[in-house]
């Protein structure tokens, strides 16, 4: 790659917009991209990169300059015994990121890692492992609730293939959703560079997303992500209940230790917070 071997880097305080300093750095000492969450030390203090302009080495090697907006990371000493988990459960494994992929300039759903498969469709034939997991999560609710959080966490691993035995293709999924569904360019995790390998996402409403992974055109995981109250959950409840009934799926809300059978009324109740 041709271009500048040394980059003039300007550091800006993201809170005050005041300059923190400038330095010339060899291009090989800088990351290939600031797409992932990046931290650095400056003047004996720890900072996180809020924004970078340009974002990639290819771009700042061409210009010879780089502007980094930084926010200081302040670490408070906390008694480990006082720490609580905000969730009763998380899934134990995350999907891989596709090597060389990027979410820059694309419409993607960005999930926090803890949100992965927290509400998902599971084959009805997997009731035994689902119930075992729900029992473990219920024990967290009943025995480890401490005020606003939990002093223990159940890491799920008993349902590694939630759509095992289900023949649902991406084409089938597209056909099951209505014209209001907006398909995105991919799926990613917040603060992580690149796109989830085989990941997909579709916005069903202003506050609801359907997402998952596929392999060779067949859906291998299918989850729901809510970002707020849905204004039109009746339409979505009807559509998703029909999908679940056709492919013999139930919706599992792991954090609430609840299952939603393939019924329009039950889906409607779940969206309304009554299940």
VENDA-V684993 format. One record per residue. N is the residue number from 1. OMEGA is omega in radians with two decimals (NA if undefined). D_FIRST is the distance of its C-alpha to the first C-alpha in whole Angstrom. Layout:
n->{N	N}
omega->{OMEGA	OMEGA}
d_first->{D_FIRST	D_FIRST}
//
This chain:
n->{1	2	3	4	5	6	7	8	9	10	11	12	13	14	15	16	17	18	19	20	21	22	23	24	25	26	27	28	29	30	31	32	33	34	35	36	37	38	39	40	41	42	43	44	45	46	47	48	49	50	51	52	53	54	55	56	57	58	59	60	61	62	63	64	65	66	67	68	69	70	71	72	73	74	75	76	77	78	79	80	81	82	83	84	85	86	87	88	89	90	91	92	93	94	95	96	97	98	99	100	101	102	103	104	105	106	107	108	109	110	111	112	113	114	115	116	117	118	119	120	121	122	123	124	125	126	127	128	129	130	131	132	133	134	135	136	137	138	139	140	141	142	143	144	145	146	147	148	149	150	151	152	153	154	155	156	157	158	159	160	161	162	163	164	165	166	167	168	169	170	171	172	173	174	175	176	177	178	179	180	181	182	183	184	185	186	187	188	189	190	191	192	193	194	195	196	197	198	199	200	201	202	203	204	205	206	207	208	209	210	211	212	213	214	215	216	217	218	219	220	221	222	223	224	225	226	227	228	229	230	231	232	233	234	235	236	237	238	239	240	241	242	243	244	245	246	247	248	249	250	251	252	253	254	255	256	257	258	259	260	261	262	263	264	265	266	267	268	269	270	271	272	273	274	275}
omega->{3.12	3.14	-3.09	3.10	3.14	-3.07	3.04	-3.05	3.08	3.13	-3.09	3.05	-3.08	-3.11	-3.04	-3.07	3.11	3.13	3.09	3.13	3.09	3.13	3.02	-3.11	3.01	-3.06	-3.12	3.09	3.14	3.14	3.12	-3.14	3.04	3.12	3.09	3.08	-3.06	3.07	3.11	3.10	-3.14	3.14	3.13	3.13	-3.12	-3.13	2.96	-3.14	3.13	3.10	3.12	3.11	-0.01	-3.04	-3.00	3.12	3.13	-3.11	-3.09	3.00	3.12	-3.09	-3.10	-3.13	3.14	3.12	-3.13	3.01	-3.01	3.01	-3.11	3.10	-3.13	-3.07	3.09	3.11	-3.11	3.06	-3.12	-3.13	-3.11	-3.11	3.11	3.01	3.13	-3.12	3.11	-3.07	2.95	3.06	-3.02	-3.07	3.05	3.11	-3.14	3.04	-3.14	-3.08	3.11	-3.13	3.12	3.06	3.13	3.10	-3.12	3.05	-3.10	2.97	3.09	3.12	2.86	-3.08	-3.13	-3.12	-3.08	3.06	3.08	2.99	-3.02	3.05	-3.11	3.12	3.13	3.14	-3.10	-3.08	-3.10	3.11	3.10	-3.11	3.10	3.11	-3.12	3.10	3.12	3.13	3.12	3.09	3.05	-3.13	-3.04	-3.04	-3.03	3.07	3.11	3.14	-3.07	-3.06	-3.09	3.11	3.06	-3.06	3.05	3.11	-3.05	3.05	-3.05	3.12	-3.08	-3.13	-3.00	-3.14	3.12	3.13	-3.13	3.14	3.13	3.13	3.06	3.11	3.08	-3.11	3.09	-3.13	-3.11	-3.12	-3.09	-3.04	3.14	3.14	-3.09	-3.13	-3.11	-3.12	3.14	-3.07	-3.13	3.04	-3.11	3.11	-3.14	3.13	3.03	-3.12	3.08	3.14	-3.12	-3.09	3.08	3.12	3.11	3.14	-3.10	3.11	-3.10	-3.06	-3.07	-3.13	2.97	-3.09	3.10	3.11	3.09	3.06	-3.12	3.08	-3.14	-3.11	-3.12	3.05	-3.07	-3.07	3.06	3.10	-3.14	3.11	3.14	3.12	3.14	-3.10	-3.08	-3.09	3.14	3.12	-3.10	3.13	3.14	-3.10	-3.10	3.08	3.10	3.10	-3.13	-3.14	-3.10	-3.07	3.07	-3.13	2.92	3.07	-3.14	3.05	-2.98	-3.08	3.11	-3.13	-3.06	3.03	3.09	-3.14	-3.09	-3.13	-3.14	-3.13	-3.13	3.06	3.11	3.14	-3.14	3.11	-3.13	3.12	-3.10	-3.11	NA}
d_first->{0	4	7	10	10	13	14	18	19	23	25	28	31	31	35	36	32	33	30	30	28	24	22	19	17	14	11	12	15	15	15	12	15	18	20	22	24	23	25	25	28	28	31	33	33	31	29	28	25	27	24	20	19	16	16	13	10	8	11	12	9	9	13	13	16	17	21	22	26	28	31	33	34	37	39	43	45	46	49	47	51	51	47	48	46	46	46	48	46	42	41	39	36	33	31	28	25	23	19	16	19	19	22	20	22	24	28	29	31	30	33	34	34	38	38	37	40	43	44	44	46	47	49	53	53	52	54	55	52	51	55	54	51	53	56	53	52	55	56	53	55	58	58	55	55	55	55	52	50	51	51	50	47	47	44	45	44	47	45	42	42	44	44	45	48	47	45	44	41	38	40	43	42	41	44	46	45	46	44	44	41	38	35	32	28	28	29	28	29	29	26	24	21	21	24	27	27	30	30	32	34	37	38	42	43	42	43	42	39	39	36	36	34	34	34	34	36	38	39	39	39	40	41	42	40	43	41	45	48	48	50	51	51	54	52	49	52	53	50	49	52	52	49	50	54	52	50	52	50	51	49	49	48	48	48	51	53	54	53	54	55	55	57	56	59	57	54	55	57	54	52	55	55	58	57}
//
